[in-house]
Amino acid sequence: MDIDLHLYGSLARYADNPGYGYANKKITLEEQGTIKDLLAELKLPTEQRGITFINGNLSAMPGLQPDMDTRLSDGDRVAFFDLRSMWPFQYRNGAAMTAAMRQAMEQDQDRGLHHSYEKKGL
């Protein structure tokens, strides 16, 4: 299956596009592939990604990455932003997100709203 991958900021280097701050690449994964498989294919450590979208739905952000086992489908669009990419926190309440992300935010002590982030058992 083919994934339409978008890499922003310093992550563009994982698509052999250093210095431009953006890369778009088609990645072929086995059927039933996951975000974890996609990261492995890119050799991109999950700790280096910040905000992540799958088909326009928020699926991860720094310190909260419940999407590792999310299964992808042919034609899915995945966008990885680097850790320096900011997304105003006020948009997170009510943003379209995956079911796993919604559940993780509901269970998170601060509901995913932080002014700074640190690793939480990644």
URUR-V123033 format. One line per field, one symbol per residue. phi: phi as a letter, one per 20 degrees, with the letter a starting at -180 (. if undefined). A space follows every 10 residues. Layout:
# URUR-V123033
phi: ???
This chain:
# URUR-V123033
phi: .ddeecddmf fgffdlcfnd mbbcbeddcf gmfcggffff femdfgfeed fccdlndgca bgnbceegef fecgnfddcd dffefdcggf effnffbfff fgffffefgd lmdcebcbfc mf
